[in-house]
Amino acid sequence: MSGQIITAAARKAMTILLMFVAYFFFDRFELKNFKTREILKNDPKAVALLLGLLAIAIALS
């Protein structure tokens, strides 16, 4: 039983790590002239949307 819990937690941690790495590389190399952090810090709806999608991704992993 505890092995399954550890496996599920590890899958969720790897999913979160993969999402952050993909975000970093996409933001760094594809969106060169777009400052994502500066845009998001002034838009609470965009932050809420990103956090909601992150929660859905974690729940599905």
Contacts in CASP RR format, 6 or more apart in sequence:
PFRMAT RR
TARGET T0000
AUTHOR 0000-0000-0000
METHOD contacts of the structure
MODEL  1
MSGQIITAAARKAMTILLMFVAYFFFDRFELKNFKTREILKNDPKAVALL
LGLLAIAIALS
11 61 0 8 1.000
12 58 0 8 1.000
12 61 0 8 1.000
15 57 0 8 1.000
15 58 0 8 1.000
15 61 0 8 1.000
16 54 0 8 1.000
16 58 0 8 1.000
19 54 0 8 1.000
19 57 0 8 1.000
27 34 0 8 1.000
27 36 0 8 1.000
39 46 0 8 1.000
40 46 0 8 1.000
40 47 0 8 1.000
40 50 0 8 1.000
41 47 0 8 1.000
END
